[in-house]
Amino acid sequence: IGKRAKAIRYKDTSSRWGSCTSEGNLSFSWRIMMAPPAVINYLVAHEVAHLKEMNHGPKFWKLCEKLCPDTDRCKDWLKRNGGALQAIVFE
């Protein structure tokens, strides 16, 4: 896409899967490692797409689907199963 991430970080978040700052820093919840590989690919594609489109408009979704053709299926998986992953707490 002609853009590079400045940094990639993993965090202990319970409300979002990932984020992308305007500086190009990508952050991901460590919980994504428990998702199926296709869903992980989607989450990475989603944040990488934000390097070019910092919104959720039509251009963003077109790029996201180009990077991950399974976008719709993976979004559905997250809607059905994501809550269980977000609920995991290690003490």
C-alpha positions as CSV (number, residue, x, y, z in Angstrom):
1,I,0.0,0.0,0.0
2,G,3.0,2.2,0.0
3,K,3.1,2.8,3.7
4,R,5.1,1.3,6.5
5,A,4.3,0.9,10.2
6,K,6.6,2.9,12.4
7,A,6.2,0.4,15.3
8,I,4.2,-2.6,16.3
9,R,3.1,-3.2,19.8
10,Y,1.1,-5.8,21.7
11,K,-1.0,-4.6,24.7
12,D,-3.4,-6.0,27.3
13,T,-6.6,-4.4,26.0
14,S,-10.1,-5.5,26.8
15,S,-12.1,-3.2,24.5
16,R,-10.4,-3.2,21.1
17,W,-8.5,-5.6,18.9
18,G,-6.1,-3.1,17.5
19,S,-5.3,0.5,16.7
20,C,-3.3,2.7,14.3
21,T,-2.0,6.1,15.2
22,S,-1.6,9.0,12.8
23,E,2.2,8.5,13.3
24,G,1.9,4.9,12.0
25,N,2.2,3.0,15.2
26,L,0.1,-0.2,15.2
27,S,-1.0,-1.8,18.4
28,F,-2.8,-5.1,18.9
29,S,-4.4,-6.9,21.8
30,W,-2.4,-10.0,22.7
31,R,-5.7,-11.8,22.7
32,I,-5.7,-12.0,18.9
33,M,-3.2,-14.9,19.2
34,M,-6.1,-17.1,20.3
35,A,-8.2,-16.3,17.2
36,P,-8.0,-18.4,14.0
37,P,-5.2,-17.5,11.6
38,A,-7.6,-16.0,9.1
39,V,-9.1,-13.7,11.8
40,I,-5.6,-12.6,12.8
41,N,-4.8,-11.8,9.1
42,Y,-8.0,-9.7,9.0
43,L,-7.1,-7.8,12.2
44,V,-3.7,-7.0,10.8
45,A,-5.1,-6.0,7.4
46,H,-7.6,-3.8,9.2
47,E,-4.9,-1.9,11.0
48,V,-2.6,-1.8,8.1
49,A,-5.4,-0.3,6.0
50,H,-5.6,2.5,8.5
51,L,-2.0,3.5,7.6
52,K,-3.5,4.8,4.3
53,E,-7.1,5.5,5.3
54,M,-7.6,6.8,8.9
55,N,-11.3,6.2,8.9
56,H,-13.9,3.5,8.2
57,G,-15.2,4.9,4.9
58,P,-15.7,3.1,1.6
59,K,-12.0,3.5,0.5
60,F,-10.9,2.0,3.8
61,W,-13.2,-1.1,3.4
62,K,-12.2,-1.6,-0.2
63,L,-8.5,-1.6,0.8
64,C,-9.2,-3.9,3.8
65,E,-11.0,-6.4,1.5
66,K,-8.1,-6.2,-1.0
67,L,-5.7,-7.0,1.8
68,C,-8.0,-9.7,3.3
69,P,-10.6,-11.2,1.0
70,D,-12.2,-13.0,4.0
71,T,-13.0,-9.6,5.7
72,D,-16.8,-10.3,6.0
73,R,-16.3,-13.8,7.3
74,C,-13.7,-12.7,9.9
75,K,-15.8,-9.8,11.1
76,D,-18.7,-12.2,11.6
77,W,-16.4,-14.6,13.6
78,L,-15.3,-11.7,15.8
79,K,-18.9,-10.7,16.4
80,R,-19.8,-14.3,17.4
81,N,-16.7,-15.2,19.3
82,G,-14.8,-12.1,20.2
83,G,-16.5,-11.5,23.6
84,A,-15.1,-14.9,24.8
85,L,-11.6,-13.9,23.9
86,Q,-12.0,-10.4,25.5
87,A,-13.3,-12.0,28.7
88,I,-10.1,-14.0,29.4
89,V,-8.2,-12.8,32.4
90,F,-4.9,-14.2,33.7
91,E,-4.0,-13.6,37.3
